[in-house]
Amino acid sequence: MKKDESPAITGIKLYHNYIRPHSSLDNDTPALRAGIEIKGNNK
């Protein structure tokens, strides 16, 4: 990737922090552990 702020990097950050469960967090996401909750129909 040639740009630091490419859309791919943003997508990877979103996936890692809000969607992907982490085994070291007992299958919670980092956002869930931080108390960040996504509300709405289109999460």
N, C-alpha and C positions, 0 to 999 in steps of 0.2 A: 504494500500500500504506500502510495507516494504522499498522501496528505494525512496529517495528524487527526483531523476532524472529518474523516470520510463517513458516509452513512453506514458503512459496514461496521466501523468501530462503535458507533452509537447502538446499532442493533445487537452487537455482541455484549455490550454493557447491559442493555435492557434484558437480554436473555439470561445473563449470568446473575443479575441481581433480583429479578422479579419473577422469572419463570422456572428456572432450573433448580430442582431440589438438591441440597448439598448433604452428603452423608455425615459430614462432621457437625452438622446442625440438626441432626435427627430428622433429615429429609425436609426441613423447612428451607425457605429461601432467605437470603440475607435481608431482604426488605421486610419480610414477615417478622424476623427476629428483631429488627430495628423498630418495629411497631408501625411500619408504613403499610397501609391497607389500600388496595385499589378498589374503588367502588364503581358501579355502573354495569351496564349490559355488555359493553364492548371493552373488556379488559385487555 
